[in-house]
Amino acid sequence: MATFDPEIHDDNPPLDAAFMAGMKPSRRGRPKLDAPKVEVKIRLDAKTVEHLRDSGPGWQTRVNALLGKMVEAGQI
């Protein structure tokens, strides 16, 4: 069995204090949003939800946009 020879495997930097000081934690996943959405629970009439779902994919995004416009206009 062969033994480890550092002369052969010198392509890796030494893991000394100077090397470790330059390390940065890795960021995984999506970047954090400046204004993340908040999950809420709301109870609506069954007919209202059925109508919204029947409008197709993206209905929740459309409802959010409409509510946002109403808030900006001072309607709610």
C-alpha positions in Angstrom: 0.0 0.0 0.0 1.3 3.4 -1.0 1.8 6.1 1.6 0.9 9.8 1.3 3.7 11.8 -0.2 3.2 15.6 0.1 5.7 16.2 -2.7 3.4 14.5 -5.1 0.2 16.0 -3.8 1.3 19.7 -3.5 -1.6 21.1 -5.6 -3.7 21.7 -2.4 -2.8 24.8 -0.3 -1.9 24.2 3.3 -4.9 24.6 5.7 -3.1 27.0 8.0 -4.4 30.1 9.8 -3.7 32.5 6.9 -5.7 30.3 4.5 -8.6 29.8 6.9 -8.7 33.6 7.6 -9.5 34.2 3.9 -12.4 31.7 3.8 -15.9 33.0 3.4 -19.1 31.1 4.3 -20.8 29.7 1.3 -24.3 31.0 0.4 -26.7 28.3 -0.7 -30.1 28.8 -2.3 -31.8 31.9 -3.5 -30.6 35.3 -2.5 -32.6 37.0 0.3 -35.3 39.4 -1.0 -35.3 43.0 0.2 -39.1 42.7 0.7 -40.0 39.0 1.1 -43.7 38.0 0.9 -45.4 37.0 4.1 -47.5 33.9 4.3 -51.0 34.5 5.7 -54.1 32.4 6.2 -57.4 34.0 5.1 -60.9 32.5 5.0 -62.8 33.4 1.9 -66.2 32.3 0.5 -66.1 29.0 -1.4 -67.6 30.7 -4.5 -64.9 33.4 -4.4 -62.1 30.9 -4.2 -63.6 28.7 -7.0 -63.9 31.7 -9.2 -60.3 32.8 -8.6 -58.9 29.3 -9.1 -60.9 28.9 -12.3 -59.2 32.0 -13.7 -56.1 29.8 -14.1 -52.5 29.5 -12.9 -51.1 32.6 -11.2 -54.4 33.6 -9.6 -52.7 34.2 -6.2 -50.2 36.6 -7.9 -53.0 38.4 -9.6 -55.0 38.8 -6.4 -51.8 40.1 -4.7 -51.3 42.7 -7.5 -54.9 43.8 -7.3 -54.8 44.2 -3.6 -51.6 46.2 -3.9 -53.2 48.6 -6.4 -56.2 49.0 -4.1 -53.9 49.8 -1.2 -51.9 52.4 -3.2 -55.2 54.0 -4.4 -56.4 54.2 -0.8 -59.4 52.0 -1.5 -58.6 49.6 1.3 
